[in-house]
């Protein structure tokens, strides 16, 4: 029974992250599901990009705000805000990556995890 609660929390966090990204007009929102991959670093990666550093900061801030408000969970770790080309928010089971488009294309982390199940989300509400 305890495992189900953890799973529900993970799914709630994932949902809030995607909604927060959509609110700030993030582009090409995807999640990578690692649950069937042994020894994966997380259950999910959620990846998106913005059109500018200002937009990536707005997405980053909104994700933190929505998850804290609706799931009562602060991030475990966060980084990249000063440069704002690749921002990371770590919620343990869900890791958020917010890029500017050029950095996303360069690092192409989706292809590094090609064995994960990928889900695409509408970028608009």
Residue, then its C-alpha position, 0 to 999 in steps of 0.5 A: x500500500x505504501x508503494x502506491x502512495x509514492x507512485x501517486x505522488x510521482x504522478x502528481x509531481x509529473x502532472x504539475x510539472x507539465x501543467x506549469x511548463x504549458x502555462x509558460x508556453x514551453x516548447x516540445x514538452x516530453x517525458x521519458x519514463x525510466x520505470x522499466x529500466x534497471x538502475x535508472x537515475x529517476x522514474x522520469x525526466x521531463x524536458x522542454x525548451x524556451x525561446x529565450x533565457x527569460x522564458x526558461x527562467x519563467x518556466x523554471x520558477x513556475x514549475x517550482x511554484x506549482x509543485x510546491x503549491x499543489x504537491x507540497x514538495x520543494x525541489x531536492x536540488x536545482x541548478x543553472x539559473x544564473x546561466x539559464x541555458x540548461x536549468x535542472x530541478x531534481x525532485x528525486x523521482x522526477x528530474x526536470x530539464x529546461x533548455x534554451x533551444x540551442x542547448x537542447x539541440x546540442x546536448x540532445x539528452x532524449x537520444x541518450x535515453x532512447x530506451x526510455x518510453x517517451x511521451x509528448x505533451x501539447x505545448x499549449x493548454 
